[in-house]
């Protein structure tokens, strides 16, 4: 981005071969055609094959070292584009979402995927899109070794300087445009409402505006280089202050919630601030070529152009913040489901036993409802209410349902991988300890549920028989109920996967409602509602509003889960498709009730298979729910698992060294330093 100066050595080399120039600096079109053909030589057959691209790039590099004609032609082709192109659009538009709303921007991207917008030939983006014309070119460009690119620029013998007035004018104009847009965004209602007691004289976005205006004024007056550099440094400081403001708002999301509108605004501000940093990096340079900085911008602008109409990237980026808040409540609550000490472990078992007690009655009531002969819809509705009441009772009594844990513990593990929180890479051994604790906590809750559900459901079925003189299930119905839990004589494992999905979705619904209550400041609004203030005592009003804030999200999630499970069979029947649910604790209760009816009528091998089926139902409930919740939590935090290739290795080594930690807690909680020391001793 600037005027290129050849070194004296290269000038001397040019004199030797100037008789047969291939391209002149003014030949824009010939230079562009030359670059297109050159990139074709490097482009791999498969866009993801970075190794092939690197080999082809090395071949070109070798040719440049040994063929001066190719070197001079390439240099002139590059000069012809850089010195005759307009960079303003590339800096102020490329890779930045527009001021249109989310839906408008989404529709624009859909249209541009079908027919790209028209670009002027003197636009630098026109050059980028013609040279790198395939949609995945940025993939192989980024995979080529960074040092190869830097050596490539050095061999070309070029230096970037911003002393050219045309280039400086474009940079300053881009700086002015972007700073004004950023300040406007910083004054949006969605931003300001998240800040308390704003001092407008010191507000970071006003500070940015003042510093940019000061720099432009000094430039127009022809101030000296030291003064200009100092002014640019102040702009950079103001940009960092704006980024801190955005980070503060992001942190506040955990307690105050967020919205798609706020998410979209924060996303745009962050993009603009990053682009401003690229410009100030060039403006405050010492007029020497910085290959690392140039390469960073070069690869970024290619990626921006190739992904500018990517619907997946756009939607993913905009929903990331919103998904973060939806899943963050799970991460916070998930900590209470991860036991570290033996006391916490036994408390988890007792809590799960309480959940099993409630589920036993839920299973009995469900079977009683089935005896009423209701129409399919109303039977499904009754099932749903029964399940929802049972789940909410567990929430109110602080008891545990094993299958609801994964949505919370997955978010807790994902948050430990979120190195953006701590600005450092997480300790893999700490995560291994967390995974071991999560594993044994999940096993403890399953154990606590099942150790109560099966015997208590059997006893309740027995009590029903002795009170009424009738079996809760007749022989045919009991046998059918047992077959429904069988792992290969029914679709129970597939239905268990459906249940895992419903468990995951109900967790999202709970988070969404909780986020809306926090972001909408519902508690404060209820407190100040004239009807409530004049009809409820202060104590009751406080109790109601606190319940809405702390428990309404869980209530919504439990009602949703109840209706997901209760109505699944109804929809399967009316559409004539194999669609139903299998939940481990409910399946265990149904199995116990059916076993009471059948007694020893069923073969022992069949009953063992049914019991294994119940355990497998629990496993699939857990795996599907955990996997989906973990995926969303990781994506919402911007965490890429490929950044931690050593994670599985460390967890595997931890399991080999401390296998019982995944099932029962050690006498004393594992300390990270102690674990690392033992691993070092073993390696020695």
C-alpha positions in Angstrom: 0.0 0.0 0.0 2.3 2.7 -1.0 5.0 3.8 -3.4 7.7 1.2 -4.1 11.4 2.0 -4.2 13.9 -0.3 -5.8 17.2 -0.8 -4.1 20.4 0.3 -5.8 21.5 -3.2 -6.5 18.2 -4.0 -8.2 18.5 -0.8 -10.3 21.9 -2.0 -11.5 20.4 -5.3 -12.4 17.6 -3.6 -14.3 20.1 -1.7 -16.5 21.5 -5.0 -17.7 18.1 -6.3 -18.9 16.1 -3.1 -19.6 16.4 -3.8 -23.4 13.6 -6.3 -23.2 11.0 -5.1 -20.7 7.9 -7.2 -20.4 5.6 -4.8 -18.7 5.7 -1.1 -18.1 4.4 0.5 -14.9 1.6 2.2 -16.8 0.3 -0.9 -18.4 -2.5 -1.7 -15.9 -4.3 -4.3 -17.8 -1.2 -6.2 -19.0 0.1 -6.2 -15.4 -3.2 -7.6 -14.1 -3.3 -10.4 -16.7 0.3 -11.2 -15.8 -0.6 -11.6 -12.1 -3.6 -13.7 -12.9 -1.5 -16.2 -14.8 1.2 -16.2 -12.1 -1.3 -17.1 -9.4 -2.7 -19.9 -11.6 0.8 -21.5 -11.5 0.6 -21.5 -7.6 -3.0 -22.4 -7.1 -3.3 -26.1 -6.0 -5.7 -28.6 -7.6 -7.5 -28.8 -4.2 -7.9 -25.6 -2.4 -7.1 -27.1 1.0 -3.9 -28.7 -0.2 -1.5 -26.3 1.4 1.5 -28.6 0.8 1.0 -28.5 -3.0 0.6 -24.7 -2.9 3.8 -24.4 -1.0 5.7 -26.6 -3.4 4.5 -24.5 -6.4 5.3 -21.3 -4.5 8.8 -22.5 -3.9 9.2 -23.3 -7.6 8.1 -19.8 -8.5 10.5 -18.5 -5.8 13.4 -20.4 -7.3 12.5 -19.1 -10.8 12.6 -15.5 -9.5 16.0 -16.1 -8.0 17.4 -17.3 -11.3 15.5 -15.5 -14.0 15.8 -11.7 -13.8 13.2 -11.2 -16.6 10.5 -12.9 -14.5 11.6 -10.9 -11.5 11.4 -7.5 -13.2 8.1 -8.4 -15.0 6.5 -9.4 -11.7 7.8 -6.3 -9.9 6.4 -4.0 -12.7 3.1 -5.9 -12.7 2.7 -5.2 -9.0 3.8 -1.6 -9.3 1.3 -1.1 -12.1 -1.5 -2.2 -9.7 -0.4 -0.5 -6.5 0.3 2.9 -8.0 -2.8 3.1 -10.1 -5.4 1.6 -7.7 -7.8 3.2 -5.2 -7.5 1.7 -1.8 -10.3 3.5 0.0 -13.0 1.0 -0.7 -10.6 -1.9 0.3 -10.0 -0.2 3.6 -13.5 1.1 4.4 -15.8 -1.5 2.9 -14.0 -4.9 2.3 -14.8 -7.3 5.2 -17.0 -4.8 7.0 -20.7 -5.3 7.4 -22.7 -2.3 6.3 -25.0 0.0 8.2 -28.1 -2.0 7.1 -29.8 -4.2 9.7 -29.1 -7.9 10.1 -31.9 -9.1 7.8 -31.1 -6.5 5.1 -27.4 -7.4 5.2 -28.3 -11.1 5.0 -30.5 -10.6 1.9 -27.8 -8.5 0.3 -25.2 -11.3 0.8 -27.7 -13.8 -0.7 -28.1 -11.6 -3.8 -24.4 -11.0 -4.2 -23.7 -14.7 -4.0 -25.7 -15.1 -7.2 -24.4 -12.0 -8.9 -21.4 -10.1 -7.5 -21.5 -6.3 -7.3 -19.8 -4.3 -10.1 -16.3 -3.0 -9.3 -14.4 -0.2 -11.1 -11.2 -1.3 -12.8 -9.1 1.2 -10.7 -10.5 -0.2 -7.5 -7.9 -2.4 -5.6 -10.7 -4.8 -4.8 -11.1 -5.3 -8.5 -7.5 -6.5 -8.7 -7.9 -8.8 -5.7 -11.1 -10.4 -7.0 -9.6 -11.0 -10.5 -6.2 -12.3 -9.4 -7.8 -14.6 -6.6 -11.0 -15.3 -8.4 -11.8 -18.7 -6.9 -13.9 -18.6 -3.7 -11.5 -20.7 -1.6 -8.2 -19.1 -2.7 -7.8 -17.6 0.8 -7.5 -21.1 2.2 -4.3 -22.0 0.4 -2.8 -18.5 0.6 -3.0 -18.7 4.4 -1.5 -22.2 4.5 1.7 -21.1 2.7 4.5 -20.7 5.3 4.7 -17.1 6.5 8.5 -17.0 6.1 8.1 -17.9 2.4 5.9 -14.9 1.8 8.3 -12.6 3.6 11.3 -13.9 1.6 9.2 -13.5 -1.5 8.6 -9.8 -0.8 12.3 -9.3 0.0 13.4 -11.0 -3.3 11.2 -8.6 -5.2 13.3 -5.9 -3.6 10.4 -3.6 -2.8 9.9 -1.3 0.2 6.6 0.2 1.3 6.6 3.9 2.0 3.7 6.2 2.8 5.5 9.4 1.6 3.5 9.4 -1.7 0.9 12.1 -1.4 -1.8 10.1 -3.3 -1.3 7.1 -1.0 -1.3 9.3 2.1 -4.5 11.1 1.0 -6.3 7.7 0.6 -5.1 6.5 4.0 -6.2 9.7 5.7 -9.6 9.7 3.9 -10.1 6.0 5.0 -9.1 6.9 8.5 -11.6 9.8 8.6 -14.5 7.7 7.1 -13.9 4.7 9.5 -13.5 6.9 12.6 -16.8 8.8 11.9 -18.6 5.5 11.4 -17.1 4.0 14.6 -18.1 7.1 16.7 -21.6 7.0 15.4 -21.9 3.3 16.3 -20.5 4.0 19.7 -23.4 6.4 20.4 -26.0 3.9 19.4 -28.7 3.3 22.1 -27.8 -0.4 22.2 -24.3 0.6 23.3 -25.0 3.5 25.6 -27.7 1.8 27.6 -25.2 -0.8 28.8 -22.9 1.9 30.3 -23.5 3.5 33.7 -22.6 7.1 34.5 -20.9 7.9 31.2 -18.6 10.9 31.3 -19.1 12.3 27.9 -15.9 14.4 28.1 -13.9 11.3 28.5 -16.0 8.9 26.6 -13.6 6.7 24.5 -15.5 7.2 21.2 -15.5 11.0 21.6 -11.8 10.7 22.4 -11.2 8.8 19.2 -13.0 11.5 17.2 -10.9 14.3 18.8 -7.6 12.5 18.2 -8.4 11.8 14.5 -9.4 15.4 13.9 -6.3 16.6 15.6 -4.1 14.3 13.4 -5.8 15.4 10.2 -5.4 19.1 11.2 -1.7 18.6 11.9 -1.2 16.8 8.5 -2.9 19.6 6.6 -0.6 22.1 8.3 2.4 20.1 7.3 3.6 19.2 10.8 6.9 17.4 11.2 7.3 13.6 11.2 7.8 13.3 15.1 4.6 15.3 15.7 2.6 13.2 13.2 3.9 10.0 14.7 2.9 11.2 18.2 -0.6 12.1 16.9 -1.1 8.7 15.3 0.0 7.1 18.6 -2.8 9.0 20.4 -5.3 7.7 17.9 -4.0 4.1 18.6 -4.5 4.7 22.3 -8.0 5.9 21.7 -8.8 2.9 19.6 -7.6 0.6 22.5 -9.8 2.6 24.9 -12.8 2.0 22.6 -12.0 -1.7 22.6 -11.9 -1.7 26.4 -15.4 -0.2 26.4 -16.7 -2.9 24.1 -15.1 -5.6 26.3 -16.7 -4.1 29.3 -20.1 -4.2 27.6 -19.4 -7.8 26.6 -18.6 -8.7 30.2 -21.9 -7.1 31.3 -23.8 -9.4 29.1 -23.5 -12.1 31.7 -25.7 -10.2 34.1 -27.6 -7.8 31.9 -28.2 -10.0 28.9 -27.9 -9.1 25.2 -30.0 -8.8 22.1 -29.4 -9.5 18.4 -29.5 -5.8 17.7 -26.8 -5.1 20.4 -24.8 -8.1 19.1 -24.9 -6.7 15.6 -23.8 -3.3 16.7 -20.9 -4.5 18.8 -19.8 -6.8 16.0 -19.6 -3.8 13.6 -17.7 -1.6 16.1 -15.1 -4.4 16.7 -14.6 -4.7 12.9 -14.1 -1.0 12.4 -11.7 -0.7 15.3 -9.6 -3.6 13.9 -9.5 -1.9 10.5 -8.5 1.5 12.1 -5.6 -0.3 13.8 -4.4 -1.5 10.3 -4.4 2.0 9.0 -2.6 3.5 12.1 0.0 0.7 11.9 0.9 2.0 8.4 0.7 5.7 9.3 3.0 5.5 12.3 5.6 3.4 10.5 9.1 4.7 10.0 8.9 4.5 6.2 10.6 1.1 6.1 9.0 -1.9 4.7 7.5 -4.1 7.4 6.9 -7.5 5.6 5.1 -9.0 8.6 2.5 -6.2 8.7 2.2 -6.1 4.9 1.7 -9.9 4.8 -1.0 -9.7 7.5 -3.0 -7.2 5.5 -2.4 -9.0 2.3 -3.8 -12.3 3.6 -6.6 -10.6 5.4 -7.9 -8.7 2.5 -8.0 -11.8 0.3 -9.9 -13.6 3.1 -12.3 -10.7 3.5 -13.1 -10.7 -0.2 -13.5 -14.4 -0.5 -15.8 -14.6 2.6 -17.7 -11.3 2.2 -20.8 -13.1 0.9 -20.5 -16.2 3.1 -23.8 -16.7 4.8 -22.3 -19.2 7.3 -19.6 -16.8 8.5 -22.0 -13.9 8.7 -24.7 -15.7 10.7 -22.1 -17.5 12.9 -20.4 -14.2 13.8 -23.6 -12.4 14.6 -25.2 -15.1 16.6 -22.0 -15.9 18.6 -22.6 -13.2 21.3 -26.2 -14.1 21.6 -25.4 -17.8 21.8 -22.8 -17.0 24.4 -25.4 -15.5 26.7 -27.9 -18.3 26.1 -25.3 -20.9 27.1 -23.4 -18.8 29.7 -26.1 -19.5 32.4 -25.4 -23.2 31.8 -21.7 -22.6 32.4 -22.4 -20.8 35.6 -24.8 -23.4 36.9 -22.6 -26.2 35.5 -20.0 -25.5 38.2 -22.4 -26.8 40.9 -22.7 -30.1 39.0 -19.0 -30.7 38.9 -17.8 -32.2 42.2 -14.2 -31.8 43.4 -14.3 -33.3 47.0 -15.8 -36.5 48.4 -18.3 -34.4 50.4 -19.5 -32.8 47.2 -19.6 -36.2 45.5 -21.9 -37.8 48.1 -24.0 -34.7 48.2 -24.5 -35.1 44.4 -25.6 -38.7 45.0 -28.1 -37.6 47.6 -29.4 -34.8 45.4 -29.8 -37.3 42.5 -31.6 -39.7 44.9 -34.1 -36.9 45.6 -34.6 -36.5 41.8 -35.1 -40.2 41.5 -37.8 -40.0 44.2 -39.8 -37.4 42.2 -39.3 -39.2 38.9 -40.7 -42.4 40.4 -44.0 -40.7 41.0 -43.9 -39.0 37.6 -43.6 -42.5 36.0 -46.5 -43.9 38.1 -48.7 -40.9 37.2 -47.8 -41.3 33.5 -49.0 -44.9 33.5 -52.2 -43.9 35.4 -52.9 -41.3 32.7 -52.5 -44.0 30.0 -55.4 -45.9 31.7 -57.8 -43.0 31.2 -58.4 -43.7 27.5 -57.9 -40.1 26.5 -57.7 -39.0 22.8 -54.1 -39.0 21.5 -53.7 -35.2 21.7 -55.1 -34.8 25.2 -53.1 -37.9 26.4 -49.9 -36.3 25.0 -50.9 -33.0 26.7 -51.5 -34.7 30.0 -48.1 -36.5 29.7 -46.5 -33.2 29.0 -48.0 -31.5 32.1 -47.0 -34.4 34.2 -43.4 -34.3 33.0 -43.2 -30.5 33.3 -44.5 -30.5 36.9 -42.0 -33.3 37.8 -39.0 -31.4 36.3 -40.0 -28.1 38.0 -40.5 -29.9 41.3 -36.9 -31.1 41.0 -35.8 -27.5 40.3 -37.7 -26.1 43.3 -36.4 -28.8 45.7 -32.8 -28.5 44.4 -32.7 -32.1 43.5 -30.9 -33.5 40.4 -31.9 -35.1 37.2 -28.9 -36.8 35.6 -29.9 -36.1 32.0 -30.2 -32.3 32.6 -26.6 -32.1 33.7 -24.8 -32.4 30.3 -26.2 -29.0 29.0 -24.7 -27.3 32.1 -21.4 -29.2 32.5 -20.7 -28.9 28.7 -20.8 -25.1 29.0 -18.6 -25.2 32.1 -15.9 -27.2 30.3 -16.2 -24.9 27.2 -15.7 -21.9 29.4 -12.5 -23.3 30.7 -11.2 -23.4 27.1 -12.2 -19.8 26.6 -8.8 -18.3 26.7 -10.2 -14.9 25.6 -11.4 -14.5 29.1 -8.0 -14.7 30.7 -6.0 -13.6 27.6 -3.8 -16.7 27.9 -3.9 -20.2 26.8 -5.7 -22.5 29.3 -3.8 -25.2 31.2 -4.5 -28.6 29.6 -3.9 -30.4 32.9 -6.5 -28.2 34.6 -9.0 -29.1 31.9 -8.2 -32.8 32.3 -8.9 -32.5 36.0 -12.2 -30.8 35.2 -13.2 -33.5 32.7 -12.4 -36.2 35.3 -14.6 -34.4 37.9 -17.4 -34.0 35.3 -17.3 -37.7 34.5 -17.6 -38.9 38.1 -20.2 -36.3 38.8 -22.3 -37.5 35.9 -21.9 -41.1 37.0 -22.8 -40.2 40.6 -26.1 -38.5 39.4 -27.0 -41.5 37.2 -26.3 -43.8 40.1 -28.4 -41.7 42.5 -31.3 -41.5 40.1 -31.4 -45.2 39.3 -30.8 -46.5 42.8 -34.1 -44.9 43.8 -36.2 -44.9 40.6 -36.2 -48.7 40.0 -37.0 -50.0 43.5 -39.4 -47.1 44.4 -41.3 -47.5 41.2 -41.6 -51.2 41.9 -42.9 -50.5 45.4 -45.4 -47.9 44.1 -46.7 -50.4 41.5 -47.0 -53.0 44.4 -48.9 -50.4 46.6 -51.3 -49.6 43.7 -52.1 -53.4 43.4 -52.7 -53.9 47.1 -54.9 -50.7 47.4 -57.0 -51.2 44.2 -56.7 -55.0 43.6 -55.6 -54.3 40.0 -52.3 -54.3 38.3 -51.1 -51.0 37.0 -50.2 -52.7 33.7 -51.7 -55.9 32.4 -49.5 -58.7 31.1 -49.6 -57.7 27.4 -49.0 -54.0 28.2 -46.1 -54.9 30.6 -44.4 -57.1 28.0 -44.8 -54.3 25.4 -43.3 -51.8 27.8 -40.3 -54.0 28.4 -39.8 -54.5 24.6 -39.9 -50.7 24.2 -36.7 -50.4 26.3 -34.9 -53.3 24.5 -31.8 -52.1 22.6 -32.4 -54.0 19.4 -36.0 -55.2 19.5 -37.2 -51.5 19.4 -36.0 -48.1 18.3 -35.2 -47.2 21.9 -31.6 -46.0 21.2 -32.8 -43.8 18.3 -35.5 -42.4 20.5 -32.9 -41.8 23.2 -31.0 -39.6 20.7 -34.2 -37.6 20.1 -34.5 -37.1 23.8 -30.9 -35.9 24.1 -31.7 -33.3 21.4 -34.8 -32.2 23.3 -32.7 -31.9 26.5 -30.3 -29.7 24.7 -33.0 -27.5 23.1 -34.8 -27.0 26.4 -31.5 -25.8 27.9 -31.3 -23.2 25.0 -34.9 -22.1 25.7 -34.1 -21.7 29.4 -31.1 -19.6 28.5 -32.9 -17.5 25.9 -35.7 -16.6 28.4 -33.2 -15.8 31.1 -31.3 -13.6 28.8 -34.4 -11.8 27.7 -35.4 -11.2 31.4 -32.0 -9.9 32.3 -31.6 -7.7 29.2 -35.1 -6.3 29.4 -34.6 -5.5 33.1 -37.9 -7.3 33.8 -37.4 -7.4 37.5 -36.9 -3.6 37.8 -39.9 -3.0 35.5 -42.1 -5.3 37.5 -41.1 -3.5 40.7 -42.1 -0.2 39.3 -45.3 -1.4 37.6 -48.2 0.6 39.2 -50.5 -2.3 39.5 -48.0 -4.6 41.3 -46.7 -1.7 43.5 -50.2 -0.9 44.7 -51.6 -4.5 45.1 -48.6 -6.4 46.6 -46.7 -5.8 49.8 -43.1 -4.9 49.4 -42.0 -8.2 50.7 -44.2 -10.2 48.4 -43.3 -8.0 45.4 -39.6 -8.6 46.2 -40.2 -12.3 46.3 -42.1 -12.4 43.1 -39.6 -10.3 41.1 -36.7 -12.3 42.5 -38.4 -15.5 41.4 -38.9 -14.1 37.9 -35.3 -13.1 37.6 -33.7 -16.3 39.0 -36.2 -19.0 38.2 -38.4 -18.1 35.3 -35.8 -19.2 32.7 -35.7 -22.7 34.4 -39.5 -22.8 34.5 -39.7 -22.1 30.8 -37.0 -24.8 30.1 -38.8 -27.4 32.2 -42.2 -26.7 30.6 -40.6 -26.9 27.1 -38.9 -30.2 28.0 -42.1 -31.6 29.4 -44.0 -30.8 26.2 -41.2 -32.1 24.0 -41.2 -35.4 25.8 -45.0 -35.7 26.3 -46.0 -34.7 22.7 -43.3 -36.7 20.8 -45.4 -39.9 20.7 -48.5 -38.0 19.6 -46.7 -36.5 16.6 -45.1 -39.9 15.7 -48.6 -41.4 15.7 -50.4 -38.8 13.6 -47.7 -38.7 11.0 -47.1 -42.5 11.1 -43.3 -42.2 11.6 -41.1 -43.8 14.2 -40.8 -40.8 16.5 -40.9 -41.0 20.3 -38.7 -40.4 23.3 -36.7 -42.6 25.7 -35.5 -41.0 28.9 -33.3 -43.1 31.2 -35.1 -42.3 34.5 -38.6 -42.6 33.0 -37.5 -45.8 31.1 -36.2 -47.2 34.4 -39.5 -46.4 36.2 -41.5 -48.0 33.4 -39.3 -51.1 33.4 -39.7 -51.5 37.2 -43.5 -51.2 36.9 -43.6 -53.7 34.0 -41.3 -56.1 35.8 -43.7 -56.0 38.8 -46.5 -57.3 36.5 -44.4 -59.9 34.7 -42.4 -61.1 37.6 -40.5 -64.2 36.5 -42.5 -64.6 33.3 -39.8 -63.1 31.2 -36.6 -65.0 30.5 -33.6 -63.8 32.6 -31.5 -63.1 29.4 -34.3 -60.9 28.1 -34.5 -58.9 31.3 -30.7 -58.5 31.3 -30.9 -57.1 27.8 -33.7 -54.7 28.8 -31.6 -53.4 31.7 -28.7 -52.9 29.4 -31.0 -51.1 27.1 -32.0 -48.7 29.9 -28.3 -48.0 30.6 -27.7 -47.4 26.9 -30.6 -45.0 26.8 -29.0 -43.0 29.5 -25.7 -43.1 27.6 -27.2 -41.8 24.4 -29.3 -39.2 26.3 -26.0 -37.9 27.7 -23.8 -38.1 24.6 -26.2 -36.3 22.3 -27.1 -33.6 24.8 -23.5 -33.0 25.9 -22.2 -33.0 22.3 -24.7 -30.4 21.1 -24.3 -28.2 24.2 -20.6 -28.4 24.0 -20.5 -27.5 20.3 -22.7 -24.5 20.8 -20.8 -23.3 23.9 -17.5 -23.6 22.1 -18.7 -21.9 19.0 -20.3 -19.1 20.9 -17.0 -18.4 22.7 -15.0 -18.3 19.5 -13.0 -21.3 20.7 -11.5 -23.5 18.0 -10.7 -27.0 19.2 -8.0 -27.4 16.6 -6.0 -24.9 18.5 -5.7 -27.5 21.3 -4.3 -30.6 19.5 -2.7 -31.7 22.8 -5.9 -31.8 24.8 -6.9 -35.4 24.0 -3.3 -36.6 24.6 -3.2 -34.9 28.0 -6.7 -36.3 29.0 -5.6 -39.8 27.8 -2.4 -39.7 29.9 -4.4 -38.4 32.9 -6.9 -41.3 32.5 -4.0 -43.8 32.4 -2.3 -42.3 35.4 -5.5 -41.6 37.5 -8.3 -43.9 36.1 -10.3 -44.0 39.3 -10.6 -40.1 39.3 -13.2 -40.5 36.4 -15.4 -42.6 38.7 -14.8 -41.7 42.3 -13.1 -38.7 43.9 -9.6 -39.1 45.3 -9.1 -38.6 49.0 -7.8 -35.1 48.4 -8.7 -33.0 45.4 -6.0 -33.1 42.6 -3.9 -30.0 42.4 -2.5 -28.9 39.0 1.0 -28.5 40.3 0.9 -32.0 41.8 -0.4 -33.6 38.6 2.3 -31.9 36.5 5.0 -33.0 39.0 3.9 -36.6 38.8 3.8 -36.5 35.0 7.4 -35.1 34.9 8.7 -37.8 37.2 7.1 -40.5 35.1 8.6 -39.0 31.9 12.1 -39.1 33.6 
